[in-house]
Amino acid sequence: MKSGKFRAGAPVTVEVPKTFRVAVAHGKPGLFGPNYSRPGSILLPNDRLFYQALADQAAPIVERATDHERSFSHQLSSPSSAAMFRSSRGCWNDLQDANRRHARAEGVRYALRVDIANYFGSLNQHKLINILSDRGYPAPLASKLEEMLLGHTGERNSRGILQGMYPSDLFGNFYLAPIDQFLKDDLRVLSARYVDDIHIFLESIDASVDVVRRLIPMLRSYDLILNEAKSRILPAKTLLTEEPDLEELFNAAFEEAKDQLSDEEIQSEYGFQAEWDDDIDQEKREELELAATKALFDSIGDYEGSEENIERFCLPLFARAHSDYAVDHVLEAFNERPSMSQIYAAYLAGFLQYAEVKKFLAGMLKDGTTMDWQRMWVLAALMQAEAPVNGAVKNSLALLESGVRDQTLRASAAIYVGRFGDSPARIKLNRLYSAQPLYVQLAIYYSSRDWPTAERRTAKSSWADHSPLHDLLTTALEAKAKKS
């Protein structure tokens, strides 16, 4: 950076399935087409570190500029916390409380729900930088941030930021702070926002006409447009609670978990680390009572449209208690709800002693209808086994050799083969190395940590100096070897 030669590298991106699926006209009830998807990205370590550092410097500015009476998503945690944001469940509960409070406000009869189309992919990077700069973000940092964001989108396209990373969550939530202020100062209406999902509270449908007419041009000035399929006017009372019985079941399960686990243990956040950590000792597992959680889970067939919310709450708790209560359900639902694959795989990883679980996961690796993102999590689950699962090494090698599979999946397959493959499989990894992109090459080199000593030394002598990231990985592998 001091020499002026630093340039952001390209992100590693894979298509991630969304909850919504293509409708089938005149289809049978419950019949849906393929999932919609969005790009999910990560950055290589040097870019990831720099992006986070730029976000950390912006965080106090964002905090001062955020109206916490109107914006509830991605609220920064206290400086003493190890996490960047408060629990998403806590933030969501605060939003629901605000919606209920506004719905009961005097004169309020309707809520205008505003959803923005392709929000993260549409926001204007230059506008974001200007908003930050106006709030006091230092010019040298603003210049580097804009350069990095341009590098992420490629082809010098200044629209959109990468989705699914903490810095992007911070900047994406902040981008709509001027809209919150517009609703408060210009339109003088009550509102509550979670990222790009906004509820605006009104006394009549006629009152919505002026709001929409003035809001649409305001959004357009930020290069944003309404999602016509998701924006609608609702009776305000529907926000008080659409399913009182379901809410009661959730509350009972939450109170049950709160009595037995710490706040950190019951807060299920997105990301690999939070879903897969296993830090509860066996004695505590055996003491966990999850009667209310099981009652909530048993209600899943009674509340159409709430299945994923129930699963996201219950499955991490079942996993922590090492309860197989939901194994059969997950095996059946895995293909029905691709967007839940990460949580499903994390749960099944605790039950690899069951033959049907191992057989199912290994079969998913060669299922032609399974998205690469799903198979990546399946491999992560299979990686938790103490021994190779029948057929998984062979299927992983086939994925690695495929020229059409995403590099994120090929990298995961390489790590699995490196850990569980025999000598011929490792020879094949060595042969495949040179034809792979950097990300997969690093995965193959990383997999050498599980190889016999002589083969590890050969891998190091062959690959250690291929890139700065190879140098970094070499240091990490050497530290692990000394520790073990």
C-alpha positions in Angstrom: 0.0 0.0 0.0 2.8 2.4 0.8 4.2 1.8 -2.7 0.9 2.4 -4.3 0.8 -1.0 -5.9 -2.0 -2.6 -3.9 -5.0 -3.7 -6.0 -8.0 -5.5 -4.8 -8.3 -9.0 -6.2 -11.4 -10.6 -7.7 -13.9 -12.1 -5.2 -14.6 -15.8 -5.1 -18.3 -16.1 -5.9 -20.8 -18.9 -6.1 -24.6 -18.9 -6.8 -26.5 -19.2 -3.5 -30.2 -20.5 -3.6 -32.8 -18.1 -2.2 -36.0 -19.2 -0.4 -38.3 -18.1 -3.3 -38.8 -20.4 -6.2 -40.1 -20.1 -9.7 -43.9 -20.7 -9.7 -45.3 -23.4 -11.9 -48.5 -22.2 -13.7 -51.4 -24.6 -13.2 -49.2 -26.9 -11.2 -50.2 -29.2 -8.4 -50.4 -27.6 -4.9 -46.9 -27.5 -3.5 -45.2 -27.9 -6.9 -42.5 -25.3 -7.5 -39.8 -24.8 -10.1 -36.1 -24.0 -9.5 -34.9 -21.7 -6.8 -34.0 -18.1 -7.5 -30.4 -17.4 -6.5 -28.1 -14.6 -5.6 -24.3 -14.3 -5.8 -22.5 -15.2 -2.6 -18.9 -14.0 -2.3 -15.9 -14.1 -0.1 -12.6 -12.3 -0.5 -9.1 -13.8 -0.3 -7.5 -13.1 3.1 -5.5 -9.9 2.3 -8.5 -8.2 0.7 -10.8 -9.5 3.4 -8.6 -8.0 6.1 -8.4 -4.6 4.3 -12.1 -4.4 3.6 -12.8 -5.1 7.3 -10.3 -2.5 8.4 -12.0 0.1 6.2 -15.4 -0.9 7.7 -14.0 -0.7 11.2 -12.9 2.9 10.6 -16.4 3.7 9.2 -18.3 2.1 12.1 -18.4 5.0 14.5 -19.5 7.3 11.7 -22.3 4.9 10.7 -23.3 4.5 14.3 -23.8 8.3 14.8 -25.7 8.6 11.5 -28.1 5.7 12.1 -31.6 6.5 13.5 -32.1 3.4 15.8 -35.8 4.3 16.1 -36.2 3.5 12.4 -33.3 1.2 11.4 -33.0 -2.1 13.2 -30.7 -4.4 11.1 -27.0 -4.9 11.7 -26.8 -2.9 14.8 -23.2 -2.6 16.0 -22.4 -4.5 19.2 -20.6 -3.0 22.2 -16.9 -2.3 21.8 -16.1 -5.0 24.3 -17.9 -7.7 22.3 -16.0 -10.1 20.0 -18.8 -9.8 17.5 -19.2 -6.9 15.1 -23.0 -6.8 15.3 -25.7 -7.6 17.9 -27.5 -10.9 17.4 -29.6 -10.8 14.3 -32.4 -12.5 16.3 -32.3 -9.7 18.9 -32.3 -7.0 16.1 -35.3 -8.8 14.4 -37.2 -8.9 17.7 -36.6 -5.2 18.2 -38.0 -4.6 14.7 -41.2 -6.6 15.5 -41.6 -4.7 18.7 -41.4 -1.4 16.7 -43.9 -2.6 14.1 -46.4 -3.6 16.8 -45.9 -0.3 18.5 -46.5 1.7 15.3 -49.4 -0.5 14.3 -51.1 0.5 17.6 -50.3 4.2 17.2 -53.3 6.6 17.1 -54.8 7.0 13.7 -52.7 4.2 12.1 -54.8 1.8 10.0 -52.5 0.6 7.3 -48.8 -0.3 6.7 -47.1 0.2 3.4 -44.5 -2.5 3.0 -41.7 -1.4 0.7 -39.1 -3.8 -0.7 -36.3 -2.7 -3.0 -35.4 -4.8 -6.0 -31.9 -6.3 -6.2 -30.8 -4.0 -3.4 -27.2 -5.0 -2.8 -26.6 -5.3 -6.6 -28.1 -1.9 -7.3 -26.7 0.6 -4.8 -24.4 3.3 -6.3 -20.9 2.9 -4.9 -20.0 6.6 -5.6 -23.1 7.7 -3.8 -22.2 5.5 -0.8 -18.7 7.1 -0.7 -20.2 10.6 -0.9 -22.6 9.8 2.0 -19.8 8.5 4.1 -17.5 11.4 3.3 -20.3 13.9 4.1 -20.5 12.3 7.5 -16.7 12.7 8.2 -15.1 9.5 6.7 -11.4 10.5 5.9 -10.7 11.2 2.2 -7.7 8.7 2.0 -9.9 5.9 3.3 -12.8 6.9 1.1 -10.5 6.7 -1.9 -9.3 3.3 -1.0 -12.8 2.0 -0.2 -14.1 3.2 -3.6 -11.2 1.6 -5.4 -11.8 -1.7 -3.6 -15.6 -1.7 -4.3 -14.9 -1.0 -8.0 -12.4 -3.9 -8.0 -15.1 -6.2 -6.5 -17.7 -5.5 -9.2 -15.3 -5.8 -12.2 -15.5 -4.2 -15.6 -15.4 -0.8 -13.8 -19.1 -1.2 -12.9 -19.8 1.2 -10.0 -23.1 -0.4 -9.1 -23.5 -2.9 -6.2 -21.5 -4.3 -3.4 -20.7 -7.9 -2.4 -23.4 -9.5 -0.3 -22.8 -11.8 2.7 -19.8 -10.1 4.4 -19.8 -8.0 7.6 -18.4 -4.8 6.0 -21.0 -5.0 3.2 -23.7 -5.5 5.9 -22.5 -2.3 7.5 -22.3 -0.2 4.3 -25.5 -1.7 2.8 -27.6 -0.9 5.9 -26.0 2.6 6.1 -26.8 3.5 2.5 -30.5 3.8 3.3 -30.0 6.2 6.3 -30.9 9.2 4.2 -34.2 7.4 3.3 -34.9 7.0 7.0 -34.3 10.7 7.5 -36.5 11.5 4.4 -39.4 9.5 5.9 -39.0 11.3 9.2 -38.3 14.9 8.2 -40.1 15.3 4.9 -42.9 12.8 4.9 -43.4 12.8 8.6 -44.5 9.2 8.8 -43.7 6.4 11.2 -41.4 3.8 9.7 -39.3 0.7 10.7 -36.6 -0.8 8.4 -34.7 -4.0 8.3 -32.0 -3.6 5.6 -34.1 -2.8 2.5 -37.5 -4.0 3.9 -39.4 -0.9 5.1 -42.8 -0.6 6.8 -44.4 2.8 6.6 -47.4 3.4 8.8 -50.4 5.4 7.5 -53.9 6.5 8.4 -55.5 5.5 5.1 -54.9 4.1 1.7 -55.3 7.5 0.2 -52.4 8.8 2.3 -50.2 6.2 0.7 -50.6 8.0 -2.7 -48.5 11.0 -1.7 -46.0 8.8 0.1 -45.4 6.6 -2.9 -45.2 9.4 -5.3 -42.5 11.2 -3.4 -40.7 8.1 -2.2 -40.1 6.5 -5.7 -38.1 9.5 -7.1 -36.2 9.7 -3.8 -35.2 6.0 -4.1 -34.4 6.5 -7.8 -31.9 9.3 -6.9 -30.0 6.5 -5.1 -30.3 4.2 -8.1 -32.9 2.1 -6.4 -36.4 0.9 -7.5 -39.3 -0.7 -5.7 -39.8 -4.5 -6.0 -43.3 -4.5 -7.4 -43.9 -8.1 -6.6 -43.2 -7.7 -2.9 -44.3 -4.1 -2.1 -47.9 -3.9 -0.8 -50.3 -2.2 1.6 -51.4 -4.3 4.6 -53.9 -3.7 7.4 -51.8 -2.5 10.3 -53.3 -5.1 12.6 -51.7 -7.9 10.7 -48.3 -6.7 12.0 -49.5 -7.2 15.6 -49.2 -10.9 15.0 -50.3 -13.0 12.1 -50.0 -16.3 14.0 -50.6 -15.8 17.8 -50.3 -19.5 18.5 -47.0 -19.8 16.6 -45.7 -16.8 18.4 -46.6 -18.4 21.7 -44.7 -21.6 20.7 -41.6 -19.6 19.8 -41.7 -17.7 23.0 -41.9 -20.9 25.1 -39.0 -22.4 23.2 -37.0 -19.3 23.5 -37.6 -19.1 27.3 -36.7 -22.8 27.7 -33.4 -22.3 25.8 -32.6 -19.1 27.7 -33.0 -20.9 31.0 -30.4 -23.5 30.0 -27.9 -21.8 27.7 -26.0 -18.5 27.6 -27.0 -15.8 25.2 -24.0 -16.7 23.0 -25.1 -20.3 22.8 -28.7 -19.6 21.8 -28.0 -16.9 19.3 -27.9 -18.6 15.9 -26.1 -16.3 13.4 -25.3 -16.7 9.7 -21.9 -18.0 8.7 -19.9 -21.2 9.1 -18.4 -20.5 12.5 -21.6 -19.9 14.4 -23.4 -22.8 12.9 -20.6 -25.4 13.3 -18.9 -24.7 16.5 -19.3 -27.5 19.0 -18.3 -26.1 22.4 -20.9 -27.6 24.8 -19.5 -30.5 26.9 -21.2 -33.9 26.9 -22.6 -33.6 30.4 -24.3 -30.3 29.6 -25.8 -31.8 26.5 -27.4 -34.6 28.5 -28.9 -32.1 30.8 -30.6 -30.0 28.1 -34.4 -30.3 28.1 -36.0 -29.3 24.8 -39.6 -30.1 25.3 -40.9 -26.7 24.2 -38.4 -26.7 21.3 -39.8 -30.1 20.2 -43.4 -28.8 20.5 -42.5 -25.8 18.2 -40.8 -28.1 15.7 -43.8 -30.5 15.7 -46.0 -27.6 14.7 -44.1 -27.1 11.4 -46.8 -28.6 9.3 -49.4 -26.3 10.8 -47.9 -22.9 9.7 -47.3 -22.8 5.9 -44.7 -20.2 5.1 -43.0 -20.4 8.5 -41.2 -23.6 8.0 -37.7 -22.1 7.6 -38.2 -19.8 10.6 -39.0 -22.8 12.7 -36.1 -24.8 11.4 -33.6 -22.0 11.8 -34.6 -21.7 15.5 -34.9 -25.4 16.4 -32.1 -27.2 14.4 -29.1 -25.4 16.0 -30.6 -26.1 19.4 -31.1 -29.8 18.5 -27.5 -29.9 17.2 -26.2 -28.4 20.5 -28.1 -31.0 22.5 -27.0 -33.7 20.1 -30.7 -34.6 19.7 -31.6 -36.7 16.6 -35.2 -35.6 16.9 -35.1 -33.9 13.5 -32.9 -36.3 11.5 -35.7 -37.9 9.4 -37.3 -34.5 8.7 -34.0 -33.0 7.5 -33.3 -35.9 5.2 -36.7 -35.4 3.6 -36.5 -31.6 3.4 -32.9 -31.3 2.1 -33.9 -31.3 -1.5 -37.1 -29.4 -1.0 -35.4 -26.3 0.6 -32.0 -25.8 -1.0 -31.6 -22.4 0.8 -31.4 -24.2 4.1 -28.5 -26.5 3.1 -26.0 -24.9 5.4 -28.1 -25.4 8.5 -29.3 -28.9 7.4 -25.7 -30.0 6.8 -24.5 -28.6 10.0 -27.2 -30.5 11.9 -26.6 -33.8 10.1 -22.8 -33.5 10.7 -23.5 -34.6 14.3 -25.1 -37.9 13.2 -22.5 -39.4 10.8 -22.6 -42.6 12.9 -26.0 -43.3 11.3 -25.6 -45.2 8.0 -28.6 -43.5 6.4 -27.1 -40.1 7.0 -23.7 -41.0 5.5 -25.3 -42.7 2.5 -27.6 -39.7 1.9 -24.8 -37.1 2.1 -22.5 -39.1 -0.2 -25.3 -39.5 -2.7 -25.9 -35.7 -2.7 -22.4 -35.2 -4.1 -23.4 -36.8 -7.4 -27.1 -35.7 -7.5 -27.4 -33.8 -10.8 -30.1 -31.5 -9.3 -28.0 -30.3 -6.4 -26.4 -26.8 -6.7 -22.7 -26.4 -6.1 -23.3 -24.3 -3.0 -25.3 -27.2 -1.5 -22.6 -29.8 -2.3 -20.0 -27.5 -0.6 -21.9 -27.7 2.7 -22.4 -31.5 2.2 -18.6 -31.9 2.0 -18.2 -29.7 5.1 -20.5 -32.1 6.9 -18.7 -35.2 5.6 -15.4 -33.7 6.7 -16.5 -34.1 10.3 -16.3 -37.9 10.1 -13.4 -39.8 11.5 -13.1 -42.0 8.4 -14.0 -41.6 4.7 -17.6 -42.2 3.8 -18.1 -44.9 1.2 -18.1 -43.3 -2.3 -17.4 -39.8 -1.1 -13.7 -39.7 -2.2 -14.6 -41.0 -5.6 -17.4 -38.5 -6.0 -15.2 -35.6 -4.7 -12.5 -36.4 -7.3 -15.1 -36.3 -10.0 -16.2 -32.9 -8.9 -12.7 -31.7 -8.7 -11.9 -32.9 -12.3 -15.1 -31.4 -13.7 -14.6 -28.3 -15.7 -18.1 -26.9 -15.1 -18.1 -27.0 -11.3 -17.6 -23.8 -9.4 -14.1 -23.3 -7.9 -15.6 -23.1 -4.4 -16.9 -26.6 -4.7 -13.8 -27.9 -6.4 -11.7 -26.4 -3.5 -13.9 -28.2 -0.9 -13.7 -31.4 -2.9 -9.9 -31.1 -2.9 -9.7 -30.7 0.9 -11.9 -33.8 1.4 -9.8 -35.9 -1.0 -6.6 -34.7 0.6 -7.9 -35.7 4.1 -9.5 -39.0 3.3 -8.0 -40.2 0.0 -5.4 -42.9 -0.4 -2.0 -42.7 -2.1 -3.4 -42.9 -5.7 -5.9 -40.1 -4.8 -3.1 -37.9 -3.5 -1.1 -38.5 -6.7 -4.1 -37.4 -8.7 -4.3 -34.2 -6.6 -0.7 -33.4 -7.4 -1.4 -34.0 -11.1 -4.5 -31.8 -11.1 -2.8 -28.9 -9.2 -1.2 -27.0 -12.1 -4.5 -26.7 -14.1 -6.5 -25.2 -11.2 -7.2 -21.5 -10.4 -5.4 -20.0 -7.4 -8.2 -20.7 -5.0 -8.3 -24.4 -5.8 -4.5 -24.6 -5.8 -4.4 -23.2 -2.3 -7.0 -25.8 -1.2 -4.9 -28.6 -2.6 -1.8 -27.2 -0.8 -3.9 -26.8 2.4 -5.1 -30.5 2.2 -1.4 -31.6 2.4 -1.6 -31.0 6.1 -3.2 -34.5 6.4 -0.6 -36.2 4.2 2.3 -38.4 5.3 5.4 -36.5 6.4 7.4 -37.1 3.2 4.5 -36.0 1.0 3.9 -32.9 3.0 7.6 -31.9 2.5 7.3 -32.5 -1.2 4.2 -30.3 -1.4 5.9 -27.5 0.5 9.0 -27.6 -1.7 6.8 -27.6 -4.8 4.2 -25.0 -4.0 5.3 -22.9 -1.0 6.4 -19.8 -3.0 3.8 -19.8 -5.7 2.0 -16.6 -4.4 1.9 -14.4 -1.3 -1.0 -16.4 -0.1 1.0 -19.6 -0.5 3.6 -18.0 1.7 0.9 -17.2 4.3 -0.4 -20.7 4.1 3.0 -22.2 4.5 3.5 -20.3 7.8 0.1 -21.6 9.0 0.9 -25.2 8.1 4.3 -25.0 9.8 2.6 -23.6 13.0 0.1 -26.4 13.0 2.8 -29.0 12.5 4.8 -27.6 15.5 1.6 -27.6 17.6 0.7 -31.1 16.9 
